[in-house]
Amino acid sequence: MEILVYLLVIATISILVLLVHELVFGKREAVLSRLNEVRDVYNDPVDDLTFHQPFNDRIIKPAYQKLTGFIGKVTPYGISKNLEQTIVHAGSPNNMTVNRLIAIMIMTGILVSIVAYMLFSRTGGNLNKLLLIAIFGIIGFMVPFYMIRSTASTRKAKIQKSLPDMLDLLFVSVEAGLGFDMALKRTTEKMPGPLSEEINRALDEINKGRDRVEALKGIVYRTGVEDLSSFITAVIQSEQLGSNIANMLRVQSSSMRQKRRQRAEEKAMKVPVKMLFPLVILMFPALYIVILGPAIIRIMNHFGDMF
């Protein structure tokens, strides 16, 4: 019976998706199909090698690409833009795209909902059961997004932590007589990490002919770190105004070290507040039991003898 319910749910969802797709994109696909037929009339015949391809390439991949494309088209622009920015800040793991992420979120939500239905199918109360299934489905839907956002936050923290040290090494290299680009190259070789990867990518883009300012601003877009944004802005202004790059690096290095020190002091000031809750919940009850326990026992014995 449960298998029949699962099959009916899957069939219903599939039919609804196909109906919506037909209503939204049916006319356009008909026009494209007619244009392709007209184009094939004037093309030379080519051997059909479609059936020599694997089943995954013929069926699975095209269906998956159409599904992700359809999801990307119906996703609101604001949500798509925020997801794209989060993926870029995370470093685009496994060549992740917005359409793929939304497809994974939907599939995860459906799978978690099915598992929750299997777990709570024998419990009483249809309303409570549906509420629990919906809650688990929403949690499963949001888990991939929070994983991507956690990766982005971790990557930002690594970049922010390594920036002052890289500026120090970059300043020393420029003071030693290296050009700014060569100093960047040598610095990234000495300090591997996400920041070095982004700088190397920008240098490669510059070597391939991309505008220098756009390549440097691309680092800011792909990282989303405010300290790095201020440093890139100072570099661009220094090059446009023709000022001494070494002095700029000295000021930026000193400023970044001071900001890192202030962030460390801020975290140290938050430690007592964060320790308060474990102390109140875990340690204070045990102390009360040890200190007041014998006194309470004696008081109880004393009043017991009186009565």
N, C-alpha and C positions, 0 to 999 in steps of 0.2 A: 504493500500500500504506500509506504513512504517513497519507494523508488518511482511509483506512478506519479506521486505529487511532484517529485523533483523534475521528472520529465515534462509534466504539464507546465511547471513554472518556467523551465528553460524554453519550451516551445512558445509559450505566450510572450516571453521577452523577445525572442527572435522574431516573431511575427510583428510585434509592435515596432521593433527597430527597422525591419524591412518596410513596413507601411510608412513610417515617418520619412525614411530615406526616399521612398518612391514619391511621396507627396512633395518633398522639398526639392529633390534633385532629378525627378523623373523626366521632366521636360528637357532639361539641359543634357542629360545623358542620351535622350532620343535624338537631339540635334547632333551631338557628337558622333553617335553611331551612324547617322545618315551621312555626315561629312566623311567619316572613315570609309564608308562603302563607296562613295564617289571617288575618294583618293585611291582606293585599291583598284578601281577600273583602269586608271592610267599608270599604275605601277606594274613593273615586271613581276611575273609569278616567282615566288621563292619557295624552296622546299620547306615544308612544314616540319620543323624539328621539335614542336612543342611537346609531343608525347614521349620524346626521348629524354626529357628533363625529369628530375626526381619529383615525387608527389609534393614534397615540401615546397619546392620552387614553383610548381604549377598551381597549387591550391592554397596551401597554408599561408605563405608569405603574401600573395596578392590580397587574400581575404583580410589578413592582419593589417596590411597597409591601407586598405579601403576603410577598415574600421577606425584606425587611428586618424585617418584623414577626415572622416565624418565627425569624429569626436572633436577634432581641432576646429572644424568649421562652426560647430554649434556652441563652442565654449565662448563665453563673453570675453571681450578684448581685455578688460581690466584684470580678470583672473588669469588669463593666458600670459599677460605681461608680467604679473607678479611671479608666476611659476617660472617663466623664462629667466627672470632675474635671479631667482633662488638657485636654479640649476646652474647658471653661469658662475655664480659665486661659489658653488660647490665644486667647480672645476669640470662640469659636464661628465660625471662618472659614467663609464660604459657607453659613451656617446648618447647620453640621455637627452631626449627632446620633450617638449611640452605635451605633444600628442601621446607619446609613449608613457609618460608619467601619469597622465589622466587615465589612459587605458589600464595601466597597472593598478591605479587606485580603484577603478570600477570593478575590475576582476577580483581584487583582494576583498573589497566590500561584499561582493556576491558570495565568494567562497566562505568568508567568515560567517555570513548570514546563514548559509547552508549548514555549516558545522554547528552553529548555535541552535538551529532548528532541530538538528539531530540530537543535540544534548538535552534540549528542553521539550522535546516532543511528547514525553510521557509525564510531564509535570502538569498540574492542574491550573486552571485559570487561563483562558484564551487571551484575555487582554494583557495580563502580566507577561505571558509567553511572547506575544507579539511585540510588546515594549522591550523586552530583553533582546529579542532578535534584532530589532531596529537599532538598539544601542550598540550591540556588538557589530552590526553592519557598518554603522557610522565610525566606530573605532577602527575597524579594518580598512575603511575607505581613507581615513586620515593618516594611518601609520606610514605608508610610503612617503607622503609629503613631509611628515615630521622627521623621517630618516634623512631625507635630502636636506632639510633645513638644519638638522644637527650637523651634517657633514659640512655645510656652508659655514656654520658658526665655528666649528673646529678649524677649518681652513683659514678663516679670517683671524682667529686667535694666533695661529702659527705665523701668519704674515706680519701681524702687528708686533709679535714678540721678537721676530728676527730683524725687523726694520732698523732699530737703533744700531745693532751690531754691524749690519750691512753698510749703513751710512758711515760709521767709523772707519771701516775698512776701505770704503770708497773714497773717503776724504784723504786717508793716508796714501792711497794709490795715486790720486790726482796731485797731491803735494809732492810725490816722488817723481812726477814728470810725465805720467801717462795721460793720454787723451781721455775724455769723458767716456766715450763708447768702449775703448779698450779697458778702461778701469771697470766699467760695468761688466764686461766679459770676464775679466780676471776675478772679480768679486763673486760672480755667480758660480765660477768653477770652485771657489774655496768654500762657498756656503750653499750646498744643495738644499732644495726645499721648494715649496709652492711659489714663494716670491722670486726665487731664481728662475723657475720655469716660466713665469710670466714675463720677466725681463728678457730672457732669451727669446721668447716668442716675439716680443716687440722688436728686438734687434734683428731677428730674421725677417720680419715684415719690412723694416727699414731697408735692409739689404736687397729685398726683392722689389723695391721701388715705391713702397707706401709712404705717404707724407709723414714726416717725423712727429709732428704734433698729434696727428690722429693715432699713430702707433702708441705714443706715450699715453694718450687719453684712453686708449683701449685697455691699458693695464688697470686704470681706475675702474672702468666699467666691469672688468672681469673679476675684480677683487672686492670692491665695495668697502675698502678700509679708508677711514677719514684721514688718518695720519699719512698714508701713502698718497692720497689725493692732494694734500697740501704740499708734499714733497714734489710730486710731478708738476703741480702748478708753479712752484718756485723754479724748477728746472726750465720749464717752457718760458717763463718770464725772463729768466737769466739769459737764455739763448737769444730771445727776441730783442732784449735791450743791450746785449753785448757786455754784460757785467762779468766780473770775475767769478768763475764757477767754484773755485776753491773756497772763497769767502762764503758763498751760499751754502756749500756743503758743511762748513764749520758751524754756521748758524743752525742749520737743520739738524745736524748731529747733536748739538747741545740741547736743542729744543726737544728732540725725540727722547733723549736720555732723561730730561726733566719730566716729560709726560709719563715715561715708564715708571719713574720713581713715585710720581703722584698716584698713578694707578695702583702701585704696590702698597702705598700708605692707605689708600682708600679701602683696599681689600683687607688690610690689617685692622682698620677701624671697624669693619663689618664683622670680624670674627667673634667678638664678645656677644653681639646680638644673635648670631647664628648658633652660638654655644648655649644660649639661654634655654631653647626648647629641649634639646637632649638632657640638659641638667634637670629641668623641671619634670620631664616625663619619665626619665630613667633613674637618675641618681637621687633626687630628693625623696621619692617614696621609700627607697631602700634605707636612706639615712633616718627618716622618721621612724621606720620600723625598728631599726637597731637602737635608736636613742630613746624613743617613747614606748617601745614594746614592753620592756620590763616594768616601767612605771605603771602602764595600763594594767598589766597582769596583777601587780601588787594592789592597785586600787580596787580591782574587781574582787580579789581575795578578801580585802579588808571589809568592803561592803557586804560580801557574802557571809562573813563571820558575824556581822552585826545583825543580819536578818536570819 
